[in-house]
Amino acid sequence: MGAALVEHPGVALLSATGSTRMGRAVGPRVAERFGRSLLELGGNNASIVTPSADLDLVVRGIVFAAAGTAGQRCTTTRRVIAHTSVIEELTSRLAEAYERLPLGNPMAEGILVGPLIHGGSYAQMERSISQASDEGGKLVVGGGRAFEDEAPEAYYARPAIVRVDEQSDAVRQETFAPVLYVLPYEDLAQAIELNNGVPQGLSSSIFTSDRAEAELFVSPDGSDCGIVNVNVGTSGAEIGGAFGGREGDRRGPRVRFGRLEGVHAPRHQHGQLLR
């Protein structure tokens, strides 16, 4: 069905959401027949947590964005880049929240984490955790399978947090599962460099009470992702689809603010400012 849509001359505009590998296969084939494509591809999304951040707000935003829908959202938070002054407390609070996450049937009320789509996704999650551990990371909480006896046909994965000291190969790849990497930074320039230092650029966020830090993050020297959030997790559910960042449209990011007034992003003519 996908091939038929890609190749059919009657489909003037093809919109496709998926991996970067999928986009590289679809884009040239649509262009070959002079069609147009709109590609929303991989997202290795990061949240920067500064020393002035409200950690209560941070924990709520990150836990939902990282573990909701079992990490199977293109705007899922996959990396937390936390200042050295707050990383230990933040990691502890995130781990405590993860231990209380409600897993189960996602159609049931109060359930945040449902199953992975299939066994291959679970195997990829386990491989990513193992690779990160081999590269010096430490599994803080989670990992492994839940409800294996009660529901052997479903792959319920316990959302995992892995503490790392640097952006290793495992961290730079997108694992479409609830694996969250937490790594430190010393200054904001380094944090932005880490945010941008992956092949996928879809969504990003910064948690701060400092207006200058927020302005820098949404400036041309800041995040180069398709969605830029301030004091909001990377999930950006209220915004809808992204422009695609490095892997898609270059018209600039959509910008969303929460709990920080008086900040604007004048460089983004096509951006949205949502308060």
Secondary structure, DSSP 8 states (H G I E B T S, - for coil): -HHHHHH-TT-SEEEEES-HHHHHHHHHHHHHTT-EEEEE----EEEEE-TTS-HHHHHHHHHHHHHGGGG-STT-EEEEEEETTTHHHHHHHHHHHHHT--BS-TTSTT--B--BSSHHHHHHHHHHHHHHHHTT-EEEE--SEESTTT-TTSBEE--EEEE-SS--HHHHS--SSSEEEEEEESSHHHHHHHHH-SS--SEEEEE-S-HHHHHHHTSTTS--SSEEEESS-TT-TTT-S---GGGS--S--EEEESS--S---TT-TT--EE-
